Amino acid sequence: MRALGPGSVASLLKIALDCAFVALWLVAGALVVFMIGSLLVMPFIQNAGHGVVTLDGHPEDVGLLLHRWPALEAFLFSSALYIGALIIITNRLRRVFETLTQGDPFRPENVGRLRVVGASLIGLEAVGYLIRMAAQWLAPEAADGLRFSISLSGWFAILAVFVLAEVFREGARLRSDAELTI
């Protein structure tokens, strides 16, 4: 099977990215609905003044719930940012793979797309750290497995994307020079 052009591996990956793009938008919508819902419900819980029964039938202390509510909102907001970055990355990769499917990868706009992917990956790493911190605040008893650590593979991927952007930039420059040569 060919790597570039119609009916190639690149076209199959483009289809997979299209599906992932739609799924990410659905997840983002669900997160926004949940965030708004929790903001609308919280005043009623504050006015209740007594325990709330959880799904498993155990009473939950309202004070504990109110204490953890900002962490829940921070967790949801960080998750929405994370999904937003994934949407940006997936969209840019869809456009890159569109050019690969057309058999024309060394377009100047692919350089910018790959740079945006790299910058978004940096954002993903930062938001991942925020999510871990919010999760530790939200559920400190369950946070033993959420130790703060730096992902070397993540930072390596970021560097690789920026290097690929420069390879695409050089390829676009060489192609432009070749078009000027008869």
OpenMM code with the backbone's topology and positions (N, CA, C; nanometers):
from openmm import Vec3, app, unit

residues = "MET ARG ALA LEU GLY PRO GLY SER VAL ALA SER LEU LEU LYS ILE ALA LEU ASP CYS ALA PHE VAL ALA LEU TRP LEU VAL ALA GLY ALA LEU VAL VAL PHE MET ILE GLY SER LEU LEU VAL MET PRO PHE ILE GLN ASN ALA GLY HIS GLY VAL VAL THR LEU ASP GLY HIS PRO GLU ASP VAL GLY LEU LEU LEU HIS ARG TRP PRO ALA LEU GLU ALA PHE LEU PHE SER SER ALA LEU TYR ILE GLY ALA LEU ILE ILE ILE THR ASN ARG LEU ARG ARG VAL PHE GLU THR LEU THR GLN GLY ASP PRO PHE ARG PRO GLU ASN VAL GLY ARG LEU ARG VAL VAL GLY ALA SER LEU ILE GLY LEU GLU ALA VAL GLY TYR LEU ILE ARG MET ALA ALA GLN TRP LEU ALA PRO GLU ALA ALA ASP GLY LEU ARG PHE SER ILE SER LEU SER GLY TRP PHE ALA ILE LEU ALA VAL PHE VAL LEU ALA GLU VAL PHE ARG GLU GLY ALA ARG LEU ARG SER ASP ALA GLU LEU THR ILE".split()
positions = [
    Vec3(0.0848, -0.1178, 0.0000),
    Vec3(0.0000, 0.0000, 0.0000),
    Vec3(0.0891, 0.1237, 0.0000),
    Vec3(0.0484, 0.2234, -0.0719),
    Vec3(0.1249, 0.3478, -0.0835),
    Vec3(0.1136, 0.4329, 0.0429),
    Vec3(0.2131, 0.5182, 0.0623),
    Vec3(0.2119, 0.6066, 0.1786),
    Vec3(0.1366, 0.7358, 0.1498),
    Vec3(0.1441, 0.7857, 0.0252),
    Vec3(0.0817, 0.9126, -0.0128),
    Vec3(-0.0184, 0.8913, -0.1245),
    Vec3(-0.1106, 0.9866, -0.1380),
    Vec3(-0.2061, 0.9847, -0.2469),
    Vec3(-0.3388, 0.9221, -0.2071),
    Vec3(-0.4345, 0.9258, -0.3002),
    Vec3(-0.5655, 0.8649, -0.2734),
    Vec3(-0.5527, 0.7135, -0.2540),
    Vec3(-0.6285, 0.6596, -0.1605),
    Vec3(-0.6245, 0.5165, -0.1326),
    Vec3(-0.4988, 0.4712, -0.0605),
    Vec3(-0.4268, 0.5640, -0.0001),
    Vec3(-0.3010, 0.5327, 0.0676),
    Vec3(-0.3212, 0.5223, 0.2185),
    Vec3(-0.2127, 0.4935, 0.2870),
    Vec3(-0.2149, 0.4916, 0.4335),
    Vec3(-0.2510, 0.6302, 0.4868),
    Vec3(-0.2006, 0.7333, 0.4206),
    Vec3(-0.2321, 0.8702, 0.4623),
    Vec3(-0.3818, 0.8967, 0.4548),
    Vec3(-0.4485, 0.8448, 0.3531),
    Vec3(-0.5935, 0.8670, 0.3419),
    Vec3(-0.6690, 0.7912, 0.4518),
    Vec3(-0.6210, 0.6733, 0.4892),
    Vec3(-0.6833, 0.6008, 0.6006),
    Vec3(-0.6646, 0.6756, 0.7326),
    Vec3(-0.5454, 0.7294, 0.7523),
    Vec3(-0.5207, 0.8073, 0.8739),
    Vec3(-0.6043, 0.9350, 0.8752),
    Vec3(-0.6259, 0.9942, 0.7597),
    Vec3(-0.7111, 1.1137, 0.7497),
    Vec3(-0.8532, 1.0802, 0.7930),
    Vec3(-0.9042, 0.9647, 0.7514),
    Vec3(-1.0385, 0.9221, 0.7921),
    Vec3(-1.0429, 0.9010, 0.9439),
    Vec3(-0.9405, 0.8382, 0.9996),
    Vec3(-0.9351, 0.8168, 1.1448),
    Vec3(-0.9308, 0.9506, 1.2188),
    Vec3(-0.8552, 1.0466, 1.1662),
    Vec3(-0.8489, 1.1790, 1.2287),
    Vec3(-0.9830, 1.2510, 1.2193),
    Vec3(-1.0542, 1.2333, 1.1081),
    Vec3(-1.1874, 1.2927, 1.0950),
    Vec3(-1.2819, 1.2377, 1.2011),
    Vec3(-1.2787, 1.1066, 1.2228),
    Vec3(-1.3636, 1.0435, 1.3252),
    Vec3(-1.3256, 1.0928, 1.4650),
    Vec3(-1.1968, 1.1007, 1.4917),
    Vec3(-1.1506, 1.1489, 1.6219),
    Vec3(-1.1909, 1.2944, 1.6437),
    Vec3(-1.1870, 1.3739, 1.5380),
    Vec3(-1.2249, 1.5145, 1.5460),
    Vec3(-1.3707, 1.5295, 1.5896),
    Vec3(-1.4592, 1.4515, 1.5292),
    Vec3(-1.6014, 1.4561, 1.5659),
    Vec3(-1.6205, 1.4081, 1.7098),
    Vec3(-1.5538, 1.3003, 1.7470),
    Vec3(-1.5665, 1.2470, 1.8828),
    Vec3(-1.5181, 1.3484, 1.9863),
    Vec3(-1.4097, 1.4176, 1.9579),
    Vec3(-1.3579, 1.5178, 2.0514),
    Vec3(-1.4557, 1.6335, 2.0687),
    Vec3(-1.5213, 1.6756, 1.9607),
    Vec3(-1.6214, 1.7812, 1.9727),
    Vec3(-1.7389, 1.7356, 2.0595),
    Vec3(-1.7779, 1.6092, 2.0478),
    Vec3(-1.8864, 1.5564, 2.1319),
    Vec3(-1.8459, 1.5559, 2.2791),
    Vec3(-1.7231, 1.5146, 2.3070),
    Vec3(-1.6731, 1.5143, 2.4453),
    Vec3(-1.6656, 1.6569, 2.4989),
    Vec3(-1.6183, 1.7503, 2.4160),
    Vec3(-1.6105, 1.8904, 2.4590),
    Vec3(-1.7492, 1.9443, 2.4924),
    Vec3(-1.8472, 1.9118, 2.4096),
    Vec3(-1.9840, 1.9555, 2.4369),
    Vec3(-2.0369, 1.8985, 2.5676),
    Vec3(-2.0105, 1.7712, 2.5921),
    Vec3(-2.0544, 1.7084, 2.7166),
    Vec3(-1.9877, 1.7744, 2.8375),
    Vec3(-1.8600, 1.8076, 2.8264),
    Vec3(-1.7903, 1.8744, 2.9367),
    Vec3(-1.8499, 2.0114, 2.9656),
    Vec3(-1.8798, 2.0860, 2.8610),
    Vec3(-1.9384, 2.2189, 2.8797),
    Vec3(-2.0753, 2.2077, 2.9462),
    Vec3(-2.1568, 2.1125, 2.9017),
    Vec3(-2.2884, 2.0921, 2.9626),
    Vec3(-2.2729, 2.0550, 3.1099),
    Vec3(-2.1787, 1.9673, 3.1416),
    Vec3(-2.1573, 1.9268, 3.2799),
    Vec3(-2.1075, 2.0440, 3.3645),
    Vec3(-2.0177, 2.1260, 3.3099),
    Vec3(-1.9680, 2.2421, 3.3843),
    Vec3(-2.0811, 2.3393, 3.4139),
    Vec3(-2.1619, 2.3697, 3.3131),
    Vec3(-2.2735, 2.4628, 3.3330),
    Vec3(-2.3739, 2.4048, 3.4310),
    Vec3(-2.4013, 2.2756, 3.4172),
    Vec3(-2.4936, 2.2104, 3.5093),
    Vec3(-2.4459, 2.2168, 3.6529),
    Vec3(-2.3185, 2.1942, 3.6752),
    Vec3(-2.2675, 2.1994, 3.8127),
    Vec3(-2.2704, 2.3417, 3.8672),
    Vec3(-2.2507, 2.4406, 3.7806),
    Vec3(-2.2607, 2.5798, 3.8255),
    Vec3(-2.4046, 2.6162, 3.8626),
    Vec3(-2.5007, 2.5617, 3.7893),
    Vec3(-2.6410, 2.5914, 3.8176),
    Vec3(-2.6922, 2.5182, 3.9406),
    Vec3(-2.6402, 2.3994, 3.9680),
    Vec3(-2.6879, 2.3179, 4.0797),
    Vec3(-2.6264, 2.3616, 4.2125),
    Vec3(-2.5056, 2.4151, 4.2112),
    Vec3(-2.4340, 2.4456, 4.3345),
    Vec3(-2.5094, 2.5406, 4.4284),
    Vec3(-2.5777, 2.6460, 4.3803),
    Vec3(-2.6514, 2.7307, 4.4764),
    Vec3(-2.7597, 2.6543, 4.5521),
    Vec3(-2.8231, 2.5574, 4.4893),
    Vec3(-2.9263, 2.4791, 4.5569),
    Vec3(-2.8652, 2.3893, 4.6638),
    Vec3(-2.7460, 2.3359, 4.6362),
    Vec3(-2.6785, 2.2523, 4.7356),
    Vec3(-2.6338, 2.3380, 4.8528),
    Vec3(-2.5864, 2.4613, 4.8260),
    Vec3(-2.5436, 2.5506, 4.9341),
    Vec3(-2.6606, 2.5848, 5.0253),
    Vec3(-2.7795, 2.5999, 4.9683),
    Vec3(-2.8966, 2.6367, 5.0485),
    Vec3(-2.9589, 2.5173, 5.1196),
    Vec3(-2.9195, 2.3967, 5.0817),
    Vec3(-2.9800, 2.2783, 5.1418),
    Vec3(-2.9445, 2.2683, 5.2901),
    Vec3(-2.8188, 2.2901, 5.3239),
    Vec3(-2.7768, 2.2917, 5.4627),
    Vec3(-2.7750, 2.1567, 5.5321),
    Vec3(-2.7944, 2.0498, 5.4628),
    Vec3(-2.7882, 1.9179, 5.5241),
    Vec3(-2.7213, 1.8209, 5.4275),
    Vec3(-2.7026, 1.6994, 5.4721),
    Vec3(-2.6328, 1.5996, 5.3921),
    Vec3(-2.7052, 1.5648, 5.2641),
    Vec3(-2.6296, 1.5281, 5.1646),
    Vec3(-2.6817, 1.4856, 5.0360),
    Vec3(-2.6528, 1.3370, 5.0238),
    Vec3(-2.7478, 1.2615, 4.9755),
    Vec3(-2.7282, 1.1183, 4.9588),
    Vec3(-2.6685, 1.0937, 4.8206),
    Vec3(-2.5570, 1.0226, 4.8169),
    Vec3(-2.4901, 0.9939, 4.6901),
    Vec3(-2.5541, 0.8734, 4.6234),
    Vec3(-2.5072, 0.8400, 4.5041),
    Vec3(-2.5635, 0.7296, 4.4279),
    Vec3(-2.5507, 0.5956, 4.4995),
    Vec3(-2.4457, 0.5782, 4.5783),
    Vec3(-2.4290, 0.4509, 4.6485),
    Vec3(-2.5074, 0.4464, 4.7802),
    Vec3(-2.5856, 0.5509, 4.8114),
    Vec3(-2.6719, 0.5504, 4.9288),
    Vec3(-2.6093, 0.6059, 5.0547),
    Vec3(-2.4826, 0.6448, 5.0494),
    Vec3(-2.4155, 0.6987, 5.1670),
    Vec3(-2.4335, 0.8503, 5.1709),
    Vec3(-2.4566, 0.9047, 5.2910),
    Vec3(-2.4713, 1.0504, 5.2992),
    Vec3(-2.3373, 1.1202, 5.2757),
    Vec3(-2.3420, 1.2292, 5.2053),
    Vec3(-2.2223, 1.3095, 5.1763),
    Vec3(-2.2370, 1.4402, 5.2526),
    Vec3(-2.1341, 1.4800, 5.3227),
    Vec3(-2.1358, 1.6048, 5.3966),
    Vec3(-2.1330, 1.7212, 5.2979),
    Vec3(-2.2286, 1.8142, 5.3096),
    Vec3(-2.2367, 1.9280, 5.2187),
    Vec3(-2.1128, 2.0154, 5.2321),
    Vec3(-2.0619, 2.0295, 5.3530),
    Vec3(-1.9416, 2.1113, 5.3719),
    Vec3(-1.8237, 2.0556, 5.2942),
    Vec3(-1.8087, 1.9234, 5.2946),
    Vec3(-1.7013, 1.8604, 5.2186),
    Vec3(-1.7231, 1.8800, 5.0695),
    Vec3(-1.8491, 1.8670, 5.0260),
    Vec3(-1.8817, 1.8863, 4.8853),
    Vec3(-1.8523, 2.0297, 4.8423),
    Vec3(-1.8915, 2.1263, 4.9248),
    Vec3(-1.8665, 2.2668, 4.8926),
    Vec3(-1.7173, 2.2987, 4.8941),
    Vec3(-1.6448, 2.2320, 4.9836),
    Vec3(-1.5002, 2.2531, 4.9905),
    Vec3(-1.4322, 2.2021, 4.8632),
    Vec3(-1.4819, 2.0916, 4.8088),
    Vec3(-1.4207, 2.0323, 4.6898),
    Vec3(-1.4776, 2.0866, 4.5593),
    Vec3(-1.5854, 2.1629, 4.5646),
    Vec3(-1.6485, 2.2120, 4.4440),
    Vec3(-1.5555, 2.2960, 4.3563),
    Vec3(-1.4753, 2.3895, 4.4115),
    Vec3(-1.3839, 2.4638, 4.3244),
    Vec3(-1.2832, 2.3725, 4.2537),
    Vec3(-1.2405, 2.2682, 4.3214),
    Vec3(-1.1470, 2.1746, 4.2579),
    Vec3(-1.2160, 2.0985, 4.1458),
    Vec3(-1.3433, 2.0644, 4.1655),
    Vec3(-1.4187, 1.9972, 4.0601),
    Vec3(-1.4309, 2.0879, 3.9384),
    Vec3(-1.4632, 2.2137, 3.9605),
    Vec3(-1.4734, 2.3091, 3.8494),
    Vec3(-1.3374, 2.3275, 3.7819),
    Vec3(-1.2307, 2.3350, 3.8611),
    Vec3(-1.0965, 2.3477, 3.8034),
    Vec3(-1.0622, 2.2241, 3.7217),
    Vec3(-1.0999, 2.1080, 3.7726),
    Vec3(-1.0757, 1.9825, 3.7002),
    Vec3(-1.1529, 1.9815, 3.5688),
    Vec3(-1.2795, 2.0200, 3.5728),
    Vec3(-1.3608, 2.0228, 3.4504),
    Vec3(-1.3074, 2.1255, 3.3511),
    Vec3(-1.2682, 2.2423, 3.4014),
    Vec3(-1.2138, 2.3463, 3.3136),
    Vec3(-1.0822, 2.3007, 3.2513),
    Vec3(-0.9946, 2.2408, 3.3315),
    Vec3(-0.8676, 2.1895, 3.2792),
    Vec3(-0.8918, 2.0791, 3.1768),
    Vec3(-0.9890, 1.9949, 3.2044),
    Vec3(-1.0225, 1.8888, 3.1089),
    Vec3(-1.0747, 1.9476, 2.9786),
    Vec3(-1.1550, 2.0528, 2.9885),
    Vec3(-1.2048, 2.1195, 2.8677),
    Vec3(-1.0899, 2.1814, 2.7887),
    Vec3(-0.9933, 2.2402, 2.8585),
    Vec3(-0.8751, 2.2942, 2.7901),
    Vec3(-0.7967, 2.1829, 2.7214),
    Vec3(-0.7844, 2.0705, 2.7878),
    Vec3(-0.7130, 1.9559, 2.7333),
    Vec3(-0.7815, 1.9060, 2.6062),
    Vec3(-0.9138, 1.8917, 2.6125),
    Vec3(-0.9897, 1.8478, 2.4955),
    Vec3(-0.9797, 1.9532, 2.3847),
    Vec3(-0.9809, 2.0804, 2.4211),
    Vec3(-0.9655, 2.1873, 2.3216),
    Vec3(-0.8323, 2.1782, 2.2488),
    Vec3(-0.7269, 2.1519, 2.3239),
    Vec3(-0.5952, 2.1349, 2.2605),
    Vec3(-0.5943, 2.0131, 2.1694),
    Vec3(-0.6599, 1.9054, 2.2115),
    Vec3(-0.6684, 1.7868, 2.1256),
    Vec3(-0.7464, 1.8162, 1.9978),
    Vec3(-0.8502, 1.8989, 2.0084),
    Vec3(-0.9263, 1.9377, 1.8896),
    Vec3(-0.8385, 2.0168, 1.7935),
    Vec3(-0.7601, 2.1101, 1.8469),
    Vec3(-0.6700, 2.1896, 1.7623),
    Vec3(-0.5682, 2.0991, 1.6943),
    Vec3(-0.5070, 2.0089, 1.7711),
    Vec3(-0.4068, 1.9177, 1.7152),
    Vec3(-0.4686, 1.8299, 1.6077),
    Vec3(-0.5842, 1.7727, 1.6379),
    Vec3(-0.6487, 1.6836, 1.5418),
    Vec3(-0.6872, 1.7583, 1.4149),
    Vec3(-0.7375, 1.8798, 1.4292),
    Vec3(-0.7756, 1.9586, 1.3115),
    Vec3(-0.6549, 1.9897, 1.2238),
    Vec3(-0.5440, 2.0316, 1.2853),
    Vec3(-0.4239, 2.0636, 1.2062),
    Vec3(-0.3683, 1.9378, 1.1392),
    Vec3(-0.3687, 1.8259, 1.2118),
    Vec3(-0.3200, 1.7014, 1.1520),
    Vec3(-0.4109, 1.6555, 1.0382),
    Vec3(-0.5411, 1.6787, 1.0515),
    Vec3(-0.6334, 1.6462, 0.9416),
    Vec3(-0.5946, 1.7221, 0.8157),
    Vec3(-0.5612, 1.8483, 0.8334),
    Vec3(-0.5249, 1.9311, 0.7175),
    Vec3(-0.3904, 1.8890, 0.6577),
    Vec3(-0.2962, 1.8502, 0.7431),
    Vec3(-0.1681, 1.7997, 0.6929),
    Vec3(-0.1914, 1.6708, 0.6149),
    Vec3(-0.2715, 1.5800, 0.6721),
    Vec3(-0.2965, 1.4532, 0.6048),
    Vec3(-0.3801, 1.4705, 0.4781),
    Vec3(-0.4562, 1.5776, 0.4715),
    Vec3(-0.5286, 1.6089, 0.3477),
    Vec3(-0.4294, 1.6364, 0.2347),
    Vec3(-0.3233, 1.7101, 0.2666),
    Vec3(-0.2216, 1.7371, 0.1637),
    Vec3(-0.1434, 1.6105, 0.1303),
    Vec3(-0.1233, 1.5236, 0.2302),
    Vec3(-0.0554, 1.3968, 0.2039),
    Vec3(-0.1411, 1.3086, 0.1131),
    Vec3(-0.2715, 1.3103, 0.1353),
    Vec3(-0.3629, 1.2318, 0.0520),
    Vec3(-0.3638, 1.2847, -0.0913),
    Vec3(-0.3459, 1.4146, -0.1058),
    Vec3(-0.3395, 1.4746, -0.2391),
    Vec3(-0.2037, 1.4515, -0.3048),
    Vec3(-0.1082, 1.3959, -0.2292),
    Vec3(0.0252, 1.3698, -0.2821),
    Vec3(0.1139, 1.4922, -0.2877),
    Vec3(0.0798, 1.5948, -0.2085),
    Vec3(0.1524, 1.7219, -0.2124),
    Vec3(0.1859, 1.7671, -0.0692),
    Vec3(0.2801, 1.6988, -0.0015),
    Vec3(0.3030, 1.7282, 0.1411),
    Vec3(0.3800, 1.8573, 0.1689),
    Vec3(0.4669, 1.8991, 0.0786),
    Vec3(0.5568, 2.0106, 0.1099),
    Vec3(0.4962, 2.1446, 0.0719),
    Vec3(0.3837, 2.1724, 0.1320),
    Vec3(0.3186, 2.3024, 0.1164),
    Vec3(0.3619, 2.3910, 0.2327),
    Vec3(0.3801, 2.5183, 0.2063),
    Vec3(0.4238, 2.6083, 0.3148),
    Vec3(0.3273, 2.6125, 0.4337),
    Vec3(0.1972, 2.5963, 0.4077),
    Vec3(0.1020, 2.6030, 0.5196),
    Vec3(0.1163, 2.4855, 0.6155),
    Vec3(0.1736, 2.3741, 0.5703),
    Vec3(0.1950, 2.2604, 0.6605),
    Vec3(0.2975, 2.2919, 0.7682),
    Vec3(0.3899, 2.3818, 0.7376),
    Vec3(0.4895, 2.4227, 0.8381),
    Vec3(0.4186, 2.4882, 0.9563),
    Vec3(0.3306, 2.5824, 0.9274),
    Vec3(0.2549, 2.6494, 1.0335),
    Vec3(0.1652, 2.5539, 1.1087),
    Vec3(0.1046, 2.4602, 1.0353),
    Vec3(0.0179, 2.3622, 1.1003),
    Vec3(0.0963, 2.2768, 1.1987),
    Vec3(0.2144, 2.2328, 1.1598),
    Vec3(0.2955, 2.1505, 1.2492),
    Vec3(0.3462, 2.2311, 1.3681),
    Vec3(0.3748, 2.3581, 1.3474),
    Vec3(0.4164, 2.4425, 1.4600),
    Vec3(0.3020, 2.4608, 1.5597),
    Vec3(0.1800, 2.4748, 1.5084),
    Vec3(0.0639, 2.4847, 1.5971),
    Vec3(0.0458, 2.3541, 1.6741),
    Vec3(0.0674, 2.2399, 1.6067),
    Vec3(0.0599, 2.1108, 1.6748),
    Vec3(0.1625, 2.1061, 1.7874),
    Vec3(0.2854, 2.1500, 1.7608),
    Vec3(0.3898, 2.1510, 1.8640),
    Vec3(0.3536, 2.2407, 1.9812),
    Vec3(0.3032, 2.3610, 1.9510),
    Vec3(0.2634, 2.4528, 2.0580),
    Vec3(0.1464, 2.3951, 2.1381),
    Vec3(0.0546, 2.3295, 2.0692),
    Vec3(-0.0589, 2.2679, 2.1387),
    Vec3(-0.0144, 2.1517, 2.2267),
    Vec3(0.0856, 2.0782, 2.1810),
    Vec3(0.1396, 1.9701, 2.2641),
    Vec3(0.2035, 2.0257, 2.3910),
    Vec3(0.2686, 2.1411, 2.3797),
    Vec3(0.3227, 2.2071, 2.4992),
    Vec3(0.2072, 2.2426, 2.5935),
    Vec3(0.0987, 2.2964, 2.5374),
    Vec3(-0.0191, 2.3275, 2.6178),
    Vec3(-0.0781, 2.2042, 2.6836),
    Vec3(-0.0803, 2.0918, 2.6102),
    Vec3(-0.1314, 1.9673, 2.6668),
    Vec3(-0.0497, 1.9233, 2.7873),
    Vec3(0.0803, 1.9340, 2.7756),
    Vec3(0.1654, 1.8974, 2.8897),
    Vec3(0.1348, 1.9860, 3.0100),
    Vec3(0.1215, 2.1166, 2.9863),
    Vec3(0.0939, 2.2091, 3.0962),
    Vec3(-0.0429, 2.1813, 3.1588),
    Vec3(-0.1439, 2.1597, 3.0750),
    Vec3(-0.2781, 2.1328, 3.1271),
    Vec3(-0.2815, 1.9979, 3.1992),
    Vec3(-0.2045, 1.9012, 3.1500),
    Vec3(-0.1962, 1.7726, 3.2193),
    Vec3(-0.1454, 1.7888, 3.3609),
    Vec3(-0.0478, 1.8775, 3.3794),
    Vec3(0.0013, 1.9044, 3.5145),
    Vec3(-0.1085, 1.9696, 3.5994),
    Vec3(-0.1855, 2.0630, 3.5394),
    Vec3(-0.2952, 2.1274, 3.6125),
    Vec3(-0.4032, 2.0269, 3.6521),
    Vec3(-0.4342, 1.9343, 3.5621),
    Vec3(-0.5363, 1.8329, 3.5921),
    Vec3(-0.4913, 1.7459, 3.7082),
    Vec3(-0.3635, 1.7069, 3.7080),
    Vec3(-0.3138, 1.6243, 3.8184),
    Vec3(-0.3207, 1.6993, 3.9507),
    Vec3(-0.2864, 1.8297, 3.9492),
    Vec3(-0.2928, 1.9084, 4.0727),
    Vec3(-0.4368, 1.9232, 4.1205),
    Vec3(-0.5308, 1.9483, 4.0280),
    Vec3(-0.6716, 1.9616, 4.0666),
    Vec3(-0.7250, 1.8290, 4.1194),
    Vec3(-0.6836, 1.7184, 4.0578),
    Vec3(-0.7285, 1.5863, 4.1038),
    Vec3(-0.6757, 1.5576, 4.2441),
    Vec3(-0.5534, 1.6008, 4.2725),
    Vec3(-0.4984, 1.5808, 4.4070),
    Vec3(-0.5746, 1.6636, 4.5095),
    Vec3(-0.6191, 1.7816, 4.4709),
    Vec3(-0.6957, 1.8663, 4.5613),
    Vec3(-0.8369, 1.8119, 4.5773),
    Vec3(-0.8938, 1.7603, 4.4675),
    Vec3(-1.0303, 1.7088, 4.4692),
    Vec3(-1.0416, 1.5813, 4.5514),
    Vec3(-0.9475, 1.4919, 4.5340),
    Vec3(-0.9519, 1.3630, 4.6049),
    Vec3(-0.8137, 1.3292, 4.6579),
    Vec3(-0.7725, 1.3934, 4.7670),
    Vec3(-0.6367, 1.3703, 4.8179),
    Vec3(-0.6130, 1.2257, 4.8609),
    Vec3(-0.7192, 1.1568, 4.9044),
    Vec3(-0.7014, 1.0181, 4.9473),
    Vec3(-0.6719, 0.9255, 4.8303),
    Vec3(-0.7133, 0.9645, 4.7103),
    Vec3(-0.6896, 0.8808, 4.5923),
    Vec3(-0.5712, 0.9305, 4.5109),
    Vec3(-0.5041, 1.0336, 4.5576),
    Vec3(-0.3994, 1.0980, 4.4793),
    Vec3(-0.2619, 1.0336, 4.4961),
    Vec3(-0.2528, 0.9250, 4.5701),
    Vec3(-0.1222, 0.8622, 4.5887),
    Vec3(-0.0614, 0.8190, 4.4560),
    Vec3(-0.1433, 0.7751, 4.3624),
    Vec3(-0.0928, 0.7305, 4.2328),
    Vec3(-0.0722, 0.8437, 4.1345),
    Vec3(-0.1047, 0.9676, 4.1724),
    Vec3(-0.0932, 1.0819, 4.0825),
    Vec3(0.0271, 1.1687, 4.1179),
    Vec3(0.1397, 1.1113, 4.1227),
    Vec3(0.2603, 1.1857, 4.1565),
    Vec3(0.2972, 1.2804, 4.0420),
    Vec3(0.3542, 1.3936, 4.0796),
    Vec3(0.3985, 1.4906, 3.9799),
    Vec3(0.5250, 1.4378, 3.9131),
    Vec3(0.5194, 1.4236, 3.7819),
    Vec3(0.6360, 1.3774, 3.7080),
    Vec3(0.6375, 1.4418, 3.5707),
    Vec3(0.7540, 1.4537, 3.5156),
    Vec3(0.7709, 1.5115, 3.3829),
    Vec3(0.7776, 1.3978, 3.2821),
    Vec3(0.6975, 1.4081, 3.1778),
    Vec3(0.6916, 1.3053, 3.0752),
    Vec3(0.8001, 1.3307, 2.9705),
    Vec3(0.9052, 1.2513, 2.9763),
    Vec3(1.0127, 1.2684, 2.8783),
    Vec3(0.9657, 1.2332, 2.7380),
    Vec3(0.8797, 1.1331, 2.7253),
    Vec3(0.8302, 1.0966, 2.5927),
    Vec3(0.7437, 1.2077, 2.5342),
    Vec3(0.6660, 1.2743, 2.6181),
    Vec3(0.5853, 1.3872, 2.5715),
    Vec3(0.6714, 1.5016, 2.5208),
    Vec3(0.7750, 1.5363, 2.5968),
    Vec3(0.8630, 1.6455, 2.5540),
    Vec3(0.9457, 1.6058, 2.4315),
    Vec3(0.9797, 1.4773, 2.4195),
    Vec3(1.0493, 1.4303, 2.3001),
    Vec3(0.9585, 1.4434, 2.1782),
    Vec3(0.8307, 1.4086, 2.1935),
    Vec3(0.7348, 1.4219, 2.0833),
    Vec3(0.7204, 1.5680, 2.0410),
    Vec3(0.7210, 1.6577, 2.1378),
    Vec3(0.7111, 1.8005, 2.1067),
    Vec3(0.8308, 1.8441, 2.0223),
    Vec3(0.9502, 1.8052, 2.0659),
    Vec3(1.0700, 1.8400, 1.9885),
    Vec3(1.0661, 1.7783, 1.8493),
    Vec3(1.0191, 1.6541, 1.8388),
    Vec3(1.0118, 1.5867, 1.7089),
    Vec3(0.9170, 1.6600, 1.6146),
    Vec3(0.8040, 1.7097, 1.6664),
    Vec3(0.7092, 1.7828, 1.5817),
    Vec3(0.7713, 1.9128, 1.5317),
    Vec3(0.8443, 1.9827, 1.6175),
    Vec3(0.9091, 2.1060, 1.5724),
    Vec3(1.0187, 2.0770, 1.4696),
    Vec3(1.0915, 1.9676, 1.4859),
    Vec3(1.1919, 1.9286, 1.3865),
    Vec3(1.1232, 1.8948, 1.2542),
    Vec3(1.0117, 1.8211, 1.2607),
    Vec3(0.9371, 1.7891, 1.1380),
    Vec3(0.8854, 1.9160, 1.0698),
    Vec3(0.8448, 2.0141, 1.1480),
    Vec3(0.8006, 2.1409, 1.0894),
    Vec3(0.9143, 2.2046, 1.0102),
    Vec3(1.0345, 2.1980, 1.0638),
    Vec3(1.1484, 2.2550, 0.9922),
    Vec3(1.1832, 2.1726, 0.8678),
    Vec3(1.1654, 2.0406, 0.8752),
    Vec3(1.1867, 1.9561, 0.7570),
    Vec3(1.0860, 1.9941, 0.6494),
    Vec3(0.9609, 2.0137, 0.6873),
    Vec3(0.8595, 2.0547, 0.5908),
    Vec3(0.8899, 2.1940, 0.5353),
    Vec3(0.9421, 2.2823, 0.6200),
    Vec3(0.9788, 2.4175, 0.5727),
    Vec3(1.0881, 2.4080, 0.4681),
    Vec3(1.1896, 2.3263, 0.4952),
    Vec3(1.2990, 2.3102, 0.3996),
    Vec3(1.2489, 2.2434, 0.2715),
    Vec3(1.1611, 2.1435, 0.2846),
    Vec3(1.1042, 2.0781, 0.1667),
    Vec3(1.0236, 2.1755, 0.0823),
    Vec3(0.9461, 2.2630, 0.1468),
    Vec3(0.8686, 2.3638, 0.0736),
    Vec3(0.9614, 2.4630, 0.0043),
    Vec3(1.0721, 2.4988, 0.0709),
    Vec3(1.1671, 2.5916, 0.0092),
    Vec3(1.2329, 2.5280, -0.1125),
    Vec3(1.2760, 2.4012, -0.0996),
    Vec3(1.3375, 2.3321, -0.2116),
    Vec3(1.2389, 2.3163, -0.3275),
    Vec3(1.1149, 2.2887, -0.2955),
    Vec3(1.0129, 2.2747, -0.4006),
    Vec3(0.9922, 2.4083, -0.4716),
    Vec3(0.9881, 2.5166, -0.3951),
    Vec3(0.9725, 2.6492, -0.4549),
    Vec3(1.0900, 2.6827, -0.5445),
    Vec3(1.2123, 2.6491, -0.4991),
    Vec3(1.3319, 2.6712, -0.5824),
    Vec3(1.3272, 2.5875, -0.7098),
    Vec3(1.2799, 2.4637, -0.6980),
    Vec3(1.2717, 2.3746, -0.8144),
    Vec3(1.1698, 2.4251, -0.9160),
    Vec3(1.0625, 2.4861, -0.8690),
    Vec3(0.9614, 2.5396, -0.9594),
    Vec3(1.0139, 2.6581, -1.0380),
    Vec3(1.1094, 2.7308, -0.9791),
    Vec3(1.1685, 2.8449, -1.0479),
    Vec3(1.2743, 2.8027, -1.1495),
    Vec3(1.3262, 2.6815, -1.1345),
    Vec3(1.4307, 2.6308, -1.2236),
    Vec3(1.3649, 2.5606, -1.3411),
    Vec3(1.4157, 2.5875, -1.4598),
    Vec3(1.3613, 2.5222, -1.5799),
    Vec3(1.4524, 2.4104, -1.6220),
] * unit.nanometer
topology = app.Topology()
chain = topology.addChain("A")
for resn in residues:
    res = topology.addResidue(resn, chain)
    for name in ("N", "CA", "C"):
        topology.addAtom(name, app.Element.getBySymbol(name[0]), res)
